[in-house]
Amino acid sequence: MTSLSAAPSADLSIEQIGQRQVARFRDRKPDWEAFEDAKLDGFRRAQHRFIGAGGSAKHGDPSAIPPLGFTLSVMFVPPGQGHAAHTHEVEEVFFVLQGFLDVFLEDEAGNRFETRLGPWECVSCPPGVMHGYLNASLEPVYFQVMLGKSRPGALNYQDEALRAAVAVNPARR
């Protein structure tokens, strides 16, 4: 089958296009090293890529649907784990599927908005606004993450040590 790198090609049958544009959870492999901070206790989580690489920079994943205008992943976060404060050049949406997720938005002065999201609730994090999350519950959480660009740039960590780690290894975000 021909690989799609952009819009479906006219030389593919609708069957071929359909086969390439479907992703099933059972076929996703959890990536526990998708992000630089995921190597640290307190930030461990697994990314399941559906459309594109999201913020992970793993753009060559052949099992993901090639992105055209956005990315879509499902994250698995065990209790007590989360994602360090960071920003993106584009909007990022967290949509909780199962469990509870404590999310925050933070301004440059350190003022913070925090809320707990449950199933079928979401937050939209505007471009350039510091944000992150924590699973403070006793159960794992699954949630969907969308980024508003097919190949978003590197995320920017608030923590200097994480920024330095990404600068040393730019393939890791």
C-alpha positions in Angstrom: 0.0 0.0 0.0 1.2 3.5 -0.8 2.1 5.6 2.3 0.2 8.9 2.7 2.4 11.8 3.7 -0.2 14.5 3.0 -3.7 14.6 1.5 -4.9 11.2 0.2 -3.6 10.7 -3.3 -5.7 10.3 -6.4 -3.8 7.1 -7.3 -5.1 5.3 -4.3 -8.4 3.5 -4.1 -10.9 4.5 -1.5 -10.2 1.1 0.2 -6.5 2.0 0.5 -7.3 5.5 1.8 -9.7 4.0 4.3 -7.2 1.4 5.5 -4.6 4.1 6.1 -6.9 6.6 7.8 -8.2 4.2 10.5 -6.3 3.7 13.8 -7.4 1.3 16.5 -6.5 1.5 20.1 -5.6 -2.2 20.2 -2.9 -1.5 17.6 -1.3 1.4 19.5 1.8 0.7 21.6 2.2 2.8 24.7 5.4 4.9 24.4 6.7 5.5 27.9 9.6 7.6 26.6 7.8 9.9 24.3 8.8 13.0 26.3 12.0 14.1 28.1 10.2 14.6 31.4 8.5 11.2 31.2 11.8 9.6 32.3 11.4 11.3 35.7 9.3 10.0 38.6 6.3 12.2 39.0 6.0 12.7 35.2 5.7 9.1 33.9 3.1 8.7 31.3 2.5 6.8 28.1 1.5 8.3 24.7 -0.6 6.3 22.2 -0.2 8.1 18.9 -3.3 8.1 16.6 -2.8 11.0 14.2 0.8 12.4 13.9 3.4 12.5 16.7 1.8 15.2 18.9 4.4 17.0 20.9 6.7 13.9 21.1 8.8 14.6 17.9 8.4 10.9 16.9 7.2 11.9 13.5 8.3 8.7 11.8 5.7 6.4 13.6 4.4 4.3 10.7 1.4 3.2 12.8 0.1 6.7 13.2 -2.3 8.3 10.7 -0.3 11.0 8.8 -1.5 14.4 10.1 -2.9 17.0 7.8 -3.9 19.9 10.2 -3.7 18.6 13.8 -2.4 15.7 16.0 -4.3 13.3 18.2 -3.0 11.1 20.9 -4.3 9.3 23.9 -2.3 9.5 27.1 -2.2 7.0 30.0 -1.2 8.5 33.3 -0.8 6.4 36.4 -1.8 7.8 39.8 0.7 10.4 41.2 2.2 11.1 37.7 1.7 14.1 35.4 3.3 16.5 32.9 5.7 19.3 33.8 4.7 22.9 33.1 5.2 23.7 29.5 4.0 25.8 26.5 3.4 25.2 22.8 3.3 27.4 19.8 -0.2 26.1 19.2 -3.4 25.3 21.1 -3.4 22.1 23.0 -6.6 20.4 24.2 -7.0 17.7 26.9 -10.2 15.7 26.8 -10.7 13.2 29.6 -12.0 9.8 28.6 -11.6 7.9 31.9 -10.5 8.9 35.4 -9.8 12.4 36.8 -7.1 14.8 35.8 -6.0 17.9 37.6 -4.9 20.6 35.1 -3.4 24.0 35.5 -2.8 27.2 33.5 -0.2 29.6 34.7 0.7 33.2 33.8 4.1 34.8 33.7 3.6 36.3 37.2 3.0 32.7 38.6 -0.7 33.1 39.1 -2.3 29.8 38.6 -5.8 28.5 37.6 -6.3 24.8 38.6 -9.3 22.5 38.1 -10.1 18.8 38.1 -11.5 17.3 34.9 -13.6 14.2 34.8 -14.8 12.0 32.0 -16.1 13.9 29.0 -14.6 17.2 30.2 -11.9 19.2 28.6 -9.6 22.2 28.7 -8.2 24.2 25.8 -4.7 25.6 26.5 -4.0 28.7 24.4 -0.7 29.0 22.5 2.1 30.3 24.7 0.3 29.8 28.0 2.1 27.7 30.6 0.1 24.5 31.4 0.4 21.0 32.8 -1.4 18.3 34.7 -1.3 15.7 37.5 -3.2 12.6 38.1 -3.8 13.1 41.9 -6.5 10.4 42.1 -6.0 6.7 43.0 -6.9 5.4 39.6 -5.2 5.7 36.2 -6.5 8.3 33.8 -6.9 8.1 30.0 -7.3 11.3 28.1 -7.2 12.6 24.5 -4.6 15.2 23.5 -5.0 17.4 20.4 -2.4 19.9 19.1 -3.5 22.5 16.5 -0.8 21.8 13.9 0.2 18.7 12.0 3.8 19.0 13.1 4.0 21.2 16.2 7.4 22.7 17.2 9.2 21.7 20.3 7.4 22.3 23.6 9.1 24.7 26.0 9.5 23.5 29.6 9.2 25.9 32.5 11.9 24.0 34.4 15.5 24.9 33.3 16.9 21.4 33.8 14.3 20.0 31.4 14.9 22.8 28.9 18.6 21.9 29.0 17.9 18.2 28.5 15.8 18.9 25.4 18.5 21.2 24.1 21.1 18.4 24.4 18.7 15.9 22.8 16.3 17.8 20.5 14.7 14.7 19.2 13.2 14.3 22.6 10.6 16.7 23.8 
